[in-house]
Amino acid sequence: MNKGIGRVQRNDLHMLNYCIVTFIVLILVLSIHSFHTMANASVKNQRVKYFTSVLVMPGENLDDIAKRYISIEYENIKEYKNEVRQMNCLDYDCNVHIGDYIIVPYYVDSEKDN
């Protein structure tokens, strides 16, 4: 009779070990999947920087163009205008003239397929 009880206890112990290992594996798989999903979500929301050529129209100045193309990546309009100045080799007074073409940066959302 003692042998029967020992076998039942061993079977219960094996079943308990099996359940614990299965639970741990399940937690690991869910954790890895969750981490992978969060990593993909952060990649999906990236913004990509592009450049375009803008024709200076009558009555326009650099402030007008900067206000049209600035985005949240810049702290303020001064920072954006400084980048435009550097890219176009403009003086600090930023004299642009009607008919000039200047290069300006802009950002768009990037949607990557996974």
N, C-alpha and C positions, 0 to 999 in steps of 0.2 A: 504494500500500500504506500509506503514511503517513496518507492521508486516512481509510482504514478504521480504523486504530488510533485516530485522533483521535475518530472518531464513536463507537467503542466506549467510549472513556474518557469522552466526554461523556455517553453513555447511563448508564454506571456512576455518574458524578457526579450526574446527575439522579435516578437511583434512590436513591442515598445521601441526597441532600437530601430526597427524598420520604419516606424512612424516618425521617429525623431529625425532620422537621416532624410526621409522623404520631405519632411517639413523644411529642413535646412536647405536642401537642394531647391525647393520651390521658392523660398525666400531669396536665394542667390539669383535664380533665373529672373524673378520679378525685379530685383534691384538692378541687375545688368540691363534689362529691357527699359526700365525707368530712366537710368542714366543715359542710355543711347537716345531715347526719345527727347530728353532735355537738351542733349548736345545738338541734336538735329534742329530743334526749335530755335536755338540761339543762332545757328548758321542761317536759317531761313530768313531771319529778320535783319540781316546785314544790309547796309546801303552801299552802293557802288558809286564811285566818283567818275564823272565824265567831263568832257570839255566841249564847248561849242563856240563858234565864231558868231559875234554879234555885230551888226551894222549900226553905227551911231546915226540916229535919225535927227532931223532938225528939232531943236529945243531939248535934246537929251544931254545929260552929263553922266559921269561915272556913278553918282549917287542914284540916279534913276535906274540905271542898269543893275547896280548892286541890289537895290531893293527888289527888283524883279527876280533875281536869280539866287539870292541868299537862302540858306537853309539852316536847319537846327544844328548842323555840324559846326557852325561858327558861333562864337560867344557873342559877337556883335558885328555891326556893319563895318566898323573900322578894320577888324581882322580880315574880313572878306575882301575889302578894298585893297588892303596891303598885299594880299595874295594876287589879286588881279594886276596891281601895279608891277609886282615882280615878274609875273608871267609875260607882261607886255612891255617891259622896260620903260615904264612911265615915270615921270618926275613925281615928286610928292604933291605938286599942285594939280596933277592929274588932268592936264589939258587934253581932252579928246575932241576931235573935230567931226563935223558932219561928214559922212562918207567913210570915216575910219572903220576898220574892222578890228575888234579886240576879242581876245580869247578869254572866256570866263568858265569857271568850274561850276558844276551842278551835281546833285546827288539824286539817285533814284533807288527805290526799294529793289532788292534782289530776291527773287523767289527761286530757290534751288529745288529741283525735283530729287527726291531720295529714292 
